[in-house]
Amino acid sequence: MSEEQILAGRGAVVVGGGSGVGLAVASALAARGAGVVVNSRSETAVREAVETITRTGGKAVGIAGSAAQEVVAERLVSTCESAYSGVDILVNCAGIAEPLGSSIRTVTTAEWRELLDSHLTTVFTTCRAAAPSMVARGAGSIINTGSFAYLGDYGGTGYPAGKGAVASLTMAMAAELKESGIRVNAICPGAKTRLSSGPDYEAHIRDLHRRGLLDEVSMRGSLDAPPPEYAAALYIYLASDAARAVTGEIFIAAGGFVGRFERPVAAPLGYRDHTHERPWSVEELNHMIGQH
């Protein structure tokens, strides 16, 4: 089978597929033979995305609404099952920007909850809705979208927290669902989208560099990100049978760079047998930790 039809006969749900990386992924899936259910909170974005895909011969239907809501998540799955005979691929690309100038000192509870809903709860609700049917069929690929912002280098509150939780949830689901033939991975994309464009965004990136939070290379990469199609290629790979042995991984796809986050491993600093020795003193802990 040619790469152009590598996903022929597959059914896919793309959450956040109305714009940016999500739209690029939805279009790429359809171009390779998959039938796609496009989701966005914006009815206009959904309609335009479906028109874009079908105009070039792809198969797509749209469902508008927040996938953080259970009823919407369940509708996405049932629509994919009725239109394309099953959910073979679930892609989570929904996301919103951190409020301008947001910090732990200023973020409101409402803003925090909205950020977590967009980045984390959508992953939870859609995976919970799709997993039972994937388990019953013994196959499926779930691809979530994280961000290297979870490392904290870009500041913020609900955005890095939500993306960090997505990474953890991805690894936990991968461990649980592996025996059922389902693969779960995450991608941290770097691309020029509505969330990474405009004078406010550029000023924020330059300010992070000024404060020493971003190095020169990271700053320039953030300001000159490539189109979303460059990141979409990795989603296609993970959705395909070529990645049948890949699960529980957190990848980076930023322009010409593709990378993998290694799983965190604790670095030993000291050991004490609790059955024979007292707890560490502050001085001893400082000697171990402070020296590093």
SEROMAR-627286 format. One record per residue (C-alpha): z, y, x; residue in one letter. Coordinates in Angstrom, 1 decimal, padded with zeros to 4 digits. Last residue first. Example, Ala and Ser with C-alpha at 12.3 -4.5 7.8 and 13.67 -1.06 7.14 Angstrom:
<atoms>
      pz      py      px  r
   007.1  -001.1   013.7  S
   007.8  -004.5   012.3  A
</atoms>
This chain:
<atoms>
      pz      py      px  r
   043.5   019.6   024.6  H
   046.6   020.3   026.6  Q
   048.2   021.5   023.3  G
   047.9   018.2   021.7  I
   049.6   015.8   024.1  M
   052.0   018.2   025.8  H
   052.6   019.9   022.4  N
   053.5   016.6   020.9  L
   056.0   015.9   023.6  E
   057.6   019.3   023.3  E
   057.8   019.0   019.5  V
   059.5   015.6   019.9  S
   057.8   012.4   018.9  W
   059.7   009.9   016.8  P
   062.3   007.6   018.4  R
   061.3   004.4   020.1  E
   061.8   000.7   019.6  H
   060.3  -000.3   016.2  T
   058.2   002.9   016.1  H
   056.2   001.8   019.1  D
   054.7   005.1   020.4  R
   051.1   005.9   021.1  Y
   049.3   008.9   022.4  G
   046.2   011.1   022.0  L
   043.8   008.6   020.6  P
   040.5   010.0   019.4  A
   040.0   009.2   015.7  A
   036.4   008.4   014.8  V
   034.2   010.5   012.6  P
   031.0   008.8   011.5  R
   028.1   010.1   013.5  E
   026.0   012.8   011.7  F
   022.4   011.9   012.0  R
   019.4   014.1   013.1  G
   016.0   015.2   012.1  V
   014.7   018.5   013.7  F
   011.2   019.9   013.1  G
   012.5   022.0   010.2  G
   016.1   021.1   009.4  A
   016.6   017.6   008.1  A
   020.2   016.4   008.9  I
   021.4   013.0   007.9  F
   024.6   011.5   006.5  I
   024.4   007.7   006.4  E
   026.1   005.2   004.1  G
   022.9   003.2   003.7  T
   019.7   002.3   005.6  V
   018.5  -001.3   005.6  A
   015.9  -000.8   002.8  R
   014.6   002.5   004.5  A
   011.0   001.4   004.5  A
   011.5   000.4   000.9  D
   011.2   004.0  -000.1  S
   013.7   006.6  -001.4  A
   015.1   007.2   002.1  L
   011.6   007.9   003.4  Y
   010.8   010.3   000.5  I
   014.1   012.2   001.0  Y
   013.3   012.5   004.7  L
   009.9   014.1   003.9  A
   011.5   016.6   001.5  A
   013.1   018.5   004.4  A
   009.8   019.7   005.8  Y
   008.5   020.4   002.2  E
   011.4   022.9   001.8  P
   009.5   025.5   003.9  P
   010.9   026.2   007.4  P
   014.0   028.1   008.3  A
   013.7   031.3   010.4  D
   017.0   033.1   009.7  L
   019.1   029.9   009.8  S
   017.3   028.6   012.9  G
   017.9   032.0   014.6  R
   021.6   031.9   013.9  M
   022.0   028.3   014.9  S
   020.3   028.9   018.2  V
   022.4   032.0   019.0  E
   025.7   030.3   018.2  D
   027.4   030.7   014.9  L
   031.1   031.4   014.3  L
   031.4   034.0   017.2  G
   032.1   036.9   014.9  R
   028.8   038.5   015.6  R
   027.0   035.2   014.8  H
   028.8   035.1   011.5  L
   027.8   038.7   010.8  D
   024.2   037.9   011.6  R
   024.3   035.0   009.0  I
   025.9   037.2   006.4  H
   023.3   040.1   006.9  A
   020.5   037.6   006.6  E
   021.9   036.2   003.3  Y
   022.4   039.7   001.9  D
   018.9   040.8   003.0  P
   017.1   037.9   001.3  G
   016.7   034.2   001.7  S
   018.8   031.1   002.2  S
   019.9   030.3  -001.3  L
   016.5   031.2  -002.8  R
   015.0   028.7  -000.4  T
   013.9   028.6   003.3  K
   014.9   025.1   004.5  A
   017.7   023.3   006.4  G
   018.6   020.1   004.7  P
   021.9   018.1   004.9  C
   020.8   014.8   003.6  I
   023.0   012.1   002.0  A
   022.7   008.4   001.7  N
   023.4   005.7  -000.9  V
   021.6   002.3  -001.0  R
   021.9  -000.1  -003.9  I
   021.5  -003.8  -003.4  G
   024.6  -004.8  -005.3  S
   026.5  -005.7  -002.1  E
   025.9  -002.2  -000.9  K
   027.4  -000.6  -004.0  L
   031.0  -000.1  -002.9  E
   030.4   000.9   000.8  A
   027.6   003.2  -000.2  A
   029.7   004.7  -002.9  M
   032.5   005.6  -000.4  A
   030.0   007.0   002.1  M
   028.4   009.2  -000.5  T
   031.7   010.3  -001.9  L
   032.8   011.5   001.6  S
   029.6   013.4   002.2  A
   029.7   014.9  -001.3  V
   033.3   016.0  -000.6  A
   032.2   017.9   002.4  G
   029.5   019.6   000.3  K
   032.0   020.6  -002.3  G
   034.4   022.0   000.2  A
   031.7   023.8   002.1  P
   030.5   025.5  -001.1  Y
   033.9   026.0  -002.7  G
   035.3   028.1   000.1  T
   033.1   030.1   002.4  G
   032.7   030.2   006.2  G
   029.4   029.3   007.8  Y
   030.9   027.2   010.7  D
   033.2   025.3   008.3  G
   031.8   021.8   009.1  L
   030.9   021.5   005.5  Y
   028.2   024.2   006.1  A
   026.2   021.3   007.6  F
   025.1   020.8   004.0  S
   025.1   017.9   001.6  G
   022.3   016.7  -000.7  T
   022.7   013.2  -002.3  N
   020.1   010.4  -002.1  I
   020.7   007.4  -004.3  I
   018.3   004.5  -003.9  S
   018.2   001.5  -006.3  G
   018.3  -002.2  -006.5  A
   020.1  -005.2  -008.2  G
   018.8  -004.5  -011.7  R
   022.3  -004.6  -013.3  A
   023.7  -002.6  -010.4  V
   021.0   000.1  -010.9  M
   021.8   000.2  -014.6  S
   025.5   000.6  -013.9  P
   025.0   003.2  -011.1  A
   022.9   005.7  -013.0  A
   025.6   007.4  -015.2  A
   028.3   007.3  -012.5  R
   025.9   008.6  -010.0  C
   024.8   011.5  -012.3  T
   028.4   012.5  -013.2  T
   029.8   012.3  -009.6  F
   026.8   014.1  -008.0  V
   026.8   016.8  -010.6  T
   030.6   017.2  -010.1  T
   030.2   017.9  -006.4  L
   027.8   020.7  -005.7  H
   027.4   022.5  -009.0  S
   030.8   021.7  -010.5  D
   032.6   022.4  -007.2  L
   030.9   025.9  -007.0  L
   031.7   026.6  -010.6  E
   035.4   025.6  -010.1  R
   035.8   027.9  -007.2  W
   034.2   030.8  -008.9  E
   036.5   030.3  -011.9  A
   039.5   030.1  -009.7  T
   038.6   033.3  -008.0  T
   037.5   033.7  -004.4  V
   039.2   036.7  -002.6  T
   041.6   035.5   000.1  R
   040.0   032.1   000.6  I
   036.8   034.0   001.2  S
   033.7   035.1  -000.7  S
   031.8   038.0   000.8  G
   028.8   037.4  -001.5  L
   029.6   034.6  -003.9  P
   028.8   031.1  -002.4  E
   025.3   030.2  -003.4  A
   024.5   027.6  -006.0  I
   023.4   023.9  -005.7  G
   021.7   021.0  -007.3  A
   019.8   018.7  -005.1  C
   020.9   015.2  -006.3  N
   018.2   012.6  -006.0  V
   018.4   009.4  -008.0  L
   015.7   006.7  -007.4  I
   015.0   003.4  -009.2  D
   016.1   004.6  -012.6  V
   014.4   002.4  -015.2  G
   011.4   001.7  -017.4  S
   009.5   004.9  -016.6  Y
   009.8   007.0  -019.7  A
   012.6   005.1  -021.5  S
   014.7   004.5  -018.5  E
   014.1   008.0  -017.1  C
   015.1   009.5  -020.4  T
   018.2   007.3  -020.6  S
   019.3   008.4  -017.0  V
   018.7   012.1  -017.6  L
   020.4   011.9  -021.0  R
   023.5   010.4  -019.4  E
   023.7   013.2  -016.9  A
   023.2   015.8  -019.7  V
   026.0   014.3  -021.9  V
   028.3   014.0  -018.9  E
   028.1   017.7  -018.1  Q
   027.8   018.3  -014.3  A
   024.1   017.8  -014.9  A
   023.9   021.3  -016.2  S
   021.0   021.7  -018.6  G
   017.3   021.3  -018.8  A
   015.5   018.0  -019.1  I
   011.9   017.7  -017.8  G
   009.1   015.1  -017.8  V
   006.9   014.3  -014.8  A
   004.0   012.1  -013.8  K
   001.7   013.5  -011.1  G
  -002.0   014.4  -011.5  G
  -002.0   017.8  -009.8  T
  -001.3   019.8  -013.0  R
   001.4   017.2  -013.9  T
   003.6   018.3  -010.9  I
   003.2   022.1  -011.4  T
   003.6   021.9  -015.2  E
   006.8   019.8  -014.8  V
   008.2   022.4  -012.3  A
   007.2   025.3  -014.6  E
   009.0   023.7  -017.6  R
   012.1   022.9  -015.6  V
   012.3   026.4  -014.1  A
   011.9   028.0  -017.5  T
   014.6   025.8  -019.0  E
   017.0   026.8  -016.3  S
   020.0   024.5  -015.6  R
   017.6   022.2  -013.7  S
   016.4   018.6  -014.1  N
   013.1   017.0  -013.4  V
   012.6   013.4  -014.5  V
   010.0   012.0  -012.2  V
   007.5   009.1  -012.4  G
   006.8   007.9  -008.9  A
   003.4   007.5  -007.4  G
   003.5   009.2  -004.0  R
   002.6   012.6  -005.3  A
   005.3   012.3  -007.9  A
   008.0   011.8  -005.2  L
   006.6   014.7  -003.2  A
   006.7   017.1  -006.2  S
   010.3   016.1  -007.1  A
   011.3   016.5  -003.4  V
   009.7   020.0  -003.1  A
   011.2   021.0  -006.4  L
   014.7   019.9  -005.2  G
   014.3   021.6  -001.9  V
   013.7   025.0  -003.6  G
   013.3   025.1  -007.3  S
   013.4   023.2  -010.6  G
   014.4   019.8  -009.2  G
   018.2   020.6  -009.1  G
   018.8   017.0  -010.3  V
   015.8   014.8  -009.5  V
   015.7   011.6  -011.5  V
   013.2   009.0  -010.3  A
   011.3   006.0  -011.9  G
   009.3   003.8  -009.6  R
   005.9   002.4  -010.5  G
   004.2   003.7  -007.4  A
   006.6   004.8  -004.7  L
   004.4   004.1  -001.6  I
   001.3   005.3  -003.4  Q
   000.2   008.1  -001.0  E
   001.8   006.0   001.9  E
  -000.9   003.5   001.3  S
   000.0   000.0   000.0  M
</atoms>
